[in-house]
Amino acid sequence: MTTTRSARPKTSAMIASIAEDGQRTTSAPFGHALAAVAEQDARVVGLSADLAKYTDMHVFAAAHPDRFFQMGMAEALMLGAAAGMAETGLVPFASTYSVFATRRAYDFLCLDIAEPNLNVNVVGALPGLTTGYGPSHQATEDLAILRGMPNLTIVDPCDAVDIEQAVPQLAAHPGPTYLRLLRGKVPRVLDEYDYRFQLGRAAELRTGRDVSLISTGLMTMRALAAAEVLAADGLDVGVTHVPTIKPLDHTAISRAASGGRLVVTLENHTIVGGLADAVVSSLVFESGGGTLPPLRRIGLPDEFLKAGALPTLHDRYGLSTRAVAEAIRGWMH
């Protein structure tokens, strides 16, 4: 179901929807997409580490109760079980919070799943700054942790459209994947840009002669909104969305960084080890050298973040549309 978010959220501000006032949203797009894929593919199974309701896996569980496995608060056990299921030919989607999948169960993801290159899809909720519950739940460094893992494909979707289109491609992908999940009432943005998710490919959503924004995850919707705001200032701002962090679309990155424009990376992740580092590395090593464009980055600081109301934290740490637009104005003047 698609709805328009009201101005007064009904949930705690610490776990409020990332949707801004007036944005269209879809409820639990991951859960519904996975249930739909399972209708067509009997191999698909779902697992949860006692967080089905908070990773939208409960939708799949209701639709396919005989193919859902509640593993309790034992993330390592869950990933080990998912690996065993994949070895028998099943296609597991294992869901928990990103902090638990990456910090707590890394070794099992690495050696049980990635090393044998199994089709296990790890679904991590609350990536980056999508909760106000503080460092214990804010997975601000999950990309940095996982980018060095061989065989692992990493997807950071922008919105409900991205999630709905990504899930069947992740199920069909032969190796392991990690999905940074947006859950609950997720905004719908990309359907206004003639966009189609393609695993391993970035997409130019908006052209611009003055500034080129290279963004991933929820920061793509903020980049698009900031581009509209900045157009009123006479700035022509392009936006390239990078939904697949690994493998990176080097051709699209090179194209987005061309023309002598200011290039700005935007990510819902620490500035260490995420999209910004991947983009710069791509421009330096994949292009064979040459002169780099002027570069700036928008991301979370290299520190443990505060707890608090999510909209307040997004303003404080520079992820809100207003903060993005102000930062770009400052760099252009």
Residue pairs with C-beta under 8 A, 6 or more apart in sequence:
1 26
1 27
2 24
2 25
2 26
2 188
3 24
3 25
3 26
3 27
3 185
4 22
4 23
4 24
4 25
5 17
5 19
5 20
5 21
5 22
5 23
5 24
5 25
5 185
5 187
6 21
7 21
9 16
9 17
11 17
11 184
13 132
13 309
13 310
13 311
13 312
14 131
14 132
14 133
14 307
14 308
14 309
14 310
15 131
15 132
15 133
15 184
15 310
16 309
16 310
16 311
17 25
17 184
17 185
17 186
17 187
18 130
18 182
18 186
18 187
18 218
18 310
19 25
19 185
19 186
19 187
20 187
20 225
20 321
23 187
23 188
23 189
24 187
24 188
25 160
25 185
25 186
25 187
25 188
26 160
26 164
26 185
26 186
26 188
27 184
27 185
27 186
28 56
28 59
28 183
28 184
28 186
29 56
29 160
29 163
29 164
29 182
29 186
30 55
30 56
30 57
30 59
30 123
30 163
30 167
30 179
30 181
30 182
30 183
31 56
31 57
31 58
31 59
31 60
32 59
32 164
33 163
33 164
33 167
33 168
34 44
34 46
34 57
34 59
34 60
34 93
34 167
35 59
35 60
35 63
35 64
37 44
37 167
37 168
37 171
38 44
38 46
38 60
38 63
38 64
38 67
39 63
41 91
41 171
43 89
43 90
43 91
44 64
44 67
44 90
44 91
44 93
44 171
45 67
45 68
45 69
45 85
45 90
45 91
45 92
45 93
46 57
46 60
46 61
46 64
46 67
46 68
46 69
46 92
46 93
46 94
46 95
47 57
47 68
47 69
47 70
47 71
47 78
47 81
47 82
47 92
47 93
47 94
47 95
48 55
48 57
48 61
48 68
48 69
48 70
48 71
48 78
48 94
48 95
48 96
49 71
49 72
49 73
49 74
49 75
49 78
49 94
49 95
49 96
49 100
50 70
50 71
50 72
50 73
51 57
51 95
51 96
51 97
51 125
52 58
52 61
52 68
52 70
52 95
54 97
54 125
54 183
55 95
55 96
55 97
55 123
55 125
55 181
55 183
56 95
56 125
56 181
56 183
56 184
57 68
57 93
57 95
57 123
60 67
60 68
60 93
61 68
61 70
69 81
71 77
71 78
71 81
75 96
75 100
75 101
75 104
75 105
75 108
76 104
76 105
76 107
76 108
78 94
78 96
78 105
79 94
79 101
79 105
79 108
79 109
79 112
79 113
79 120
79 122
80 108
80 112
82 92
82 94
82 113
82 120
82 122
83 108
83 112
83 113
83 116
83 118
83 120
85 92
85 120
86 92
86 113
86 118
86 119
86 120
87 116
87 118
91 119
91 121
91 171
92 119
92 120
92 121
93 121
93 123
93 170
93 171
94 101
94 120
94 121
94 122
94 123
95 122
95 123
95 124
95 125
95 181
96 105
96 123
96 124
96 125
97 124
97 125
97 126
97 137
97 139
98 124
98 125
98 126
98 127
98 139
98 142
98 180
98 181
99 126
99 136
99 137
99 138
99 139
99 142
101 109
101 122
101 124
101 142
101 178
102 109
102 124
102 139
102 141
102 142
102 145
102 146
103 139
103 145
106 145
109 122
109 146
109 149
109 152
109 176
109 178
110 149
112 118
113 120
113 122
113 176
114 149
114 150
114 151
114 152
114 175
114 176
115 150
115 151
117 151
117 174
117 175
117 176
118 175
118 176
119 171
119 173
119 174
119 175
119 176
120 176
120 177
121 170
121 171
121 176
121 177
121 178
121 179
122 176
122 177
122 178
122 179
123 179
123 181
124 139
124 142
124 178
124 179
124 180
124 181
125 181
125 183
126 137
126 138
126 139
126 181
126 183
127 139
127 142
127 156
127 180
127 181
127 182
127 217
127 268
127 269
128 138
128 139
128 140
128 142
128 180
128 217
128 218
128 267
128 268
128 269
128 300
129 138
129 140
129 268
129 300
129 305
129 310
129 313
129 314
129 317
129 319
130 182
130 218
130 268
130 310
131 137
131 138
131 310
132 307
132 308
132 309
132 310
132 312
132 313
133 307
134 304
134 305
134 306
134 307
135 304
135 305
138 305
140 269
140 270
140 300
140 305
141 269
141 270
141 272
141 273
142 178
142 180
142 269
143 154
143 156
143 180
143 245
143 267
143 269
143 273
143 274
143 275
144 269
144 270
144 272
144 273
144 274
145 273
146 152
146 154
146 178
146 246
147 154
147 245
147 246
147 273
147 274
147 278
151 175
151 176
152 175
152 176
152 177
152 178
152 246
153 170
153 173
153 175
153 176
153 177
153 178
153 199
153 200
153 244
153 246
153 247
154 177
154 178
154 180
154 244
154 245
154 246
155 166
155 170
155 177
155 178
155 179
155 180
155 199
155 243
155 244
155 245
156 180
156 216
156 217
156 242
156 243
156 244
156 245
156 267
156 268
156 275
157 163
157 166
157 179
157 180
157 181
157 182
157 197
157 217
157 243
158 189
158 190
158 216
158 217
158 218
158 220
158 221
158 241
158 243
159 182
159 186
159 187
159 188
159 189
159 190
159 218
159 220
159 221
160 182
160 186
160 187
160 188
161 188
161 189
161 190
161 191
161 195
161 197
162 190
162 197
162 243
163 179
163 181
163 182
163 186
165 196
165 197
166 179
166 197
166 199
166 243
169 197
169 198
169 199
170 177
170 179
170 199
173 199
180 217
182 217
182 218
187 221
189 220
189 221
189 224
190 205
190 220
190 241
193 205
193 206
193 224
195 203
195 205
195 241
196 203
197 243
199 244
200 244
200 247
200 249
201 244
201 249
201 252
202 214
202 240
202 241
202 242
202 243
202 244
202 249
202 252
202 253
202 256
203 240
203 241
203 243
203 252
204 238
204 239
204 240
204 241
204 252
204 255
204 256
205 220
205 224
205 239
205 240
205 241
206 224
206 227
206 237
206 238
206 239
207 236
207 238
208 227
208 235
208 236
208 237
208 238
208 239
208 261
209 236
209 238
209 259
209 261
210 235
210 236
210 237
210 261
210 262
210 332
211 230
211 235
211 236
211 237
211 238
211 261
211 262
211 263
211 264
211 328
211 332
212 237
212 238
212 240
212 256
212 257
212 259
212 261
212 262
212 263
212 264
212 293
213 223
213 226
213 227
213 237
213 238
213 239
213 240
213 264
213 265
213 266
214 240
214 242
214 253
214 256
214 257
214 263
214 264
214 265
214 266
214 275
214 279
215 222
215 223
215 239
215 240
215 241
215 242
215 265
215 266
215 267
215 275
216 241
216 242
216 243
216 245
216 266
216 267
216 268
216 275
217 267
217 268
217 269
218 268
219 266
219 267
219 268
219 298
219 319
219 324
220 239
220 241
220 266
222 266
222 319
222 320
222 321
222 324
223 239
223 241
223 266
223 324
224 239
225 321
225 324
226 237
226 321
226 324
226 325
226 328
227 237
227 238
227 239
229 321
229 325
230 237
230 325
230 328
230 329
231 237
233 329
235 328
235 329
235 332
237 328
238 256
238 261
240 252
240 253
240 255
240 256
242 248
242 249
242 252
242 253
242 275
245 274
245 275
245 278
246 278
248 278
248 279
248 282
250 282
250 286
253 279
253 282
253 283
253 286
254 282
254 283
254 286
254 287
256 263
257 263
257 279
257 283
257 292
257 293
258 293
259 293
260 293
261 293
261 294
262 293
262 294
262 295
262 296
262 328
262 331
262 332
263 279
263 293
263 294
263 295
263 296
264 295
264 296
264 297
264 298
264 327
264 328
264 331
265 275
265 276
265 279
265 295
265 296
265 297
265 298
265 299
266 275
266 297
266 298
266 299
266 324
267 274
267 275
267 276
267 297
267 298
267 299
267 300
268 299
268 300
268 319
269 275
269 299
269 300
270 299
270 300
270 301
270 302
271 297
271 299
271 300
271 301
271 302
272 302
274 299
275 299
276 297
276 299
280 292
280 295
283 292
283 293
284 292
296 327
296 331
298 318
298 319
298 324
298 327
299 318
300 317
300 319
301 317
305 313
305 317
306 313
306 316
308 316
311 320
314 320
314 323
315 322
315 323
318 324
318 327
